[in-house]
Amino acid sequence: MRLTIFLIQIILAILVILIIIIQQKGTGLGSTFGGNIGFYSTRRGAEKLLFNLTIILAILFILASLIGLII
């Protein structure tokens, strides 16, 4: 059971990292290393979906961590 929770945590952590990298504004990965600063706009479409998915995955990761502590 502990191994399963541990693997779920690893998968969730990797997914959260990848989704955060995808969300970076600007020109792809260039903005990760100091891309241009644009103006703020509201989230629409895929950007809103990625934002909500990040929140859900982060909550799932926290819950998996808490379950891992209990078990």
C-alpha positions as CSV (number, residue, x, y, z in Angstrom):
1,M,0.0,0.0,0.0
2,R,2.8,2.4,0.8
3,L,4.5,1.7,-2.5
4,T,1.2,2.6,-4.3
5,I,0.8,5.9,-2.5
6,F,4.5,6.7,-3.1
7,L,4.1,6.0,-6.9
8,I,0.9,8.1,-7.0
9,Q,2.8,11.0,-5.3
10,I,5.6,10.8,-7.9
11,I,3.2,10.8,-10.8
12,L,1.2,13.7,-9.4
13,A,4.4,15.7,-8.7
14,I,5.7,15.2,-12.3
15,L,2.3,16.2,-13.7
16,V,2.1,19.4,-11.6
17,I,5.6,20.4,-12.7
18,L,4.8,19.8,-16.3
19,I,1.6,21.7,-16.2
20,I,3.2,24.6,-14.5
21,I,5.9,24.7,-17.1
22,I,3.3,24.6,-19.9
23,Q,1.4,27.6,-18.3
24,Q,4.4,30.0,-18.5
25,K,3.4,33.1,-20.4
26,G,5.4,34.5,-23.3
27,T,7.3,32.5,-25.9
28,G,7.3,28.9,-24.8
29,L,10.1,27.9,-22.4
30,G,11.9,31.2,-23.1
31,S,9.7,32.9,-20.6
32,T,10.9,30.4,-17.9
33,F,14.3,32.0,-18.0
34,G,13.2,35.7,-18.0
35,G,11.0,36.2,-21.1
36,N,9.3,39.5,-21.8
37,I,6.7,40.8,-19.3
38,G,3.4,41.4,-20.9
39,F,0.1,42.7,-19.6
40,Y,-2.2,40.6,-17.5
41,S,-5.3,39.2,-19.2
42,T,-8.1,36.9,-18.0
43,R,-7.8,33.2,-18.5
44,R,-9.8,31.7,-21.3
45,G,-10.1,28.3,-22.9
46,A,-7.1,26.0,-22.5
47,E,-5.3,28.4,-20.2
48,K,-8.2,28.3,-17.7
49,L,-8.3,24.5,-18.0
50,L,-4.6,24.2,-17.2
51,F,-5.0,26.6,-14.3
52,N,-7.9,24.6,-12.8
53,L,-6.1,21.3,-13.5
54,T,-3.0,22.6,-11.6
55,I,-5.1,23.3,-8.6
56,I,-6.8,19.9,-8.7
57,L,-3.5,18.0,-9.1
58,A,-1.9,20.0,-6.2
59,I,-4.9,19.2,-3.9
60,L,-4.6,15.5,-4.9
61,F,-0.9,15.5,-4.2
62,I,-1.5,17.0,-0.8
63,L,-4.2,14.4,0.0
64,A,-1.9,11.6,-1.2
65,S,0.9,12.9,1.1
66,L,-1.5,13.0,4.1
67,I,-2.7,9.5,3.3
68,G,0.9,8.4,3.1
69,L,1.6,9.8,6.5
70,I,-1.4,8.1,8.1
71,I,-0.7,4.7,6.5
